[in-house]
Structure formats: structure tokens, C-alpha cells
Amino acid sequence: MLGYAITSMETETYRPARLILLGEEASSQLRRSTSLDALVTQASPPFFGWHTAEDPYVPPEHTYRLAAALTASGVPHAVHVFTHGPHGLGLAQGAGEAEIWTTLAAAWIREQASPPTSS
């Protein structure tokens, strides 16, 4: 379960975190090897992700990139990007539409934990 997560060190969209974590001279190989979206395989666990479109620090592009990688590998996932809200909402209580993320996450977890029904 990831909320407004930095998932790629390859993009310039959140350069400050990349510089802090990897340094100014990080090679493209290091950047790729530390990008979650580049590490997804069919064996990756299911993911639940949420973000806000207004996040000024970590653009929702990170969540979209991870979702695309999960889709390409056939990994079960749910992604919700809410229109409004800053970075760091936590449980988002009283934060408008984003406050429903915990309800959505709980439903998704229940769904993942339920054995598939046979028809």
C-alpha cells in the first residue's frame, strides 16, 4: 500500500529526492535499479496506491508509472488519484474526496484476501 509514493528515480519530476538518495552523479543504471516501476515482475505482490493530482512535491506521474508497470506484468493492483489534496495527507480525515482512500483500501484488502469463487 503506497500513498503519494516516489516510485521512479529515472524521472526528473522529483529531482530533490533522487539527489538526496542517490547523489548528483547517479548513473542511469543506478537510477533504473532503484526505481520501483522498473523492478516490477509477475512475481511482484499486489499493490494499492493512491495519490492526489495537486501534490506539489511528488507528481501523480509516479503512481501512473507504477500502475502501468503492474498492468504490463499482470500484477493485481488498484490505483486512485484524487483531484484535490496536498502531499502528506496521511489518513486524510476531513480532506474532502481523498478521505475515502482508507475505505477503498480496506475493501481492496478484503477482496485480495478472499479466495476466488468458482463459477
N, C-alpha and C positions, 0 to 999 in steps of 0.2 A: 504494500500500500504506500503510494507516494503522493505527497501534496506539494505542488509548485516546485518540483524537483529539477535540479540541473542534471540532465541525462546525457549531455554531449559536451566533450571538450574540443570538438572539431569546429564548432560554430563560433563565430565572433559575438554572438548575441549576449553572452555574459562573460566577457573577457576578464573582469576582475577576479572571478573565482578561479578561472584557468590559470591566471598569473600567480595567485596565492598558492594554489595546489601544485602546479607543475613548473612554475618559473617562466621567465621571459623567453628562454631559448628552447622550450619544449619542442621536440621533433614531431613531425606529423605522425610518425609511428607511435610515439608515446601518447599523443593526443587521442589517436584512434583506440589504442589499447586500454585507455581509461574512460572510454565513452560507453555508457550502458547500452545505448541504442545499437552500437556496433558489436556488442557481445551477446546479443540475443540469439538463442538457438532453439530448436524444437524441444530441447530438454529444460528450457527456462520455466520457472514456476509461473502460475497465473499472476497477473498484475491488476491492481485497481489504481487508477491515477486520477487526480483532479487538479485543477488549475483555475486561475481567473484570467480573463483576457486583458484586464487592466494592470496586471502585475508589472510594476516598473523595473523590477530587478531581474526576474527570470521570465523571459517571454514564453508564452504558451507553445512556441515552436518546439521547445524541449519535450513537452508532453506529446505533441503531434509526431515528432520523430520517433519516439519510443513506441507509440501506438502503431506506426507504420511498420516498424521492425517486428513487433509482436505479431501483427497480422501476417506479414510475409513468412513468418516461421510457424504459423498456426497455433500460437500460444493464446489460451483464453485470457481475455482482458476486458476491462471496462474503463472508459475514459470520459470524464465530464469536465468541460471547460465552461465556467460560469462567466457571464458578461461583466459583472461588477465585482470589485473587491481588490484590495491591495495585497501585497506579499505578506505572509506571516499571519494569516487568519486563525491558524490553529483549528479549534473545533468550530469556528465561525458562528458562534452563538450571537444572534442579533445582527448578522451581517447580510441580511437580505437573502436572495436566492441561493447563495453559496452555503448557507447554514444547513441545507438539506444533504450535503455531501456525506455526513455520518449515517443518515438513514439509508442513502443509496449504498454506501459501503457495507452496512450491516446486511442488507438484502442480498448483495452480491456474495458476501462471505457465506451466508446460509445456502445460496444456490450452489456455490462451489463445493460445500461440504455435503450436499445431498447426493446420494447415489443416483445415477441416471435411471430413469424409468424405462422399462421396455414396453414396446407397443405391441 
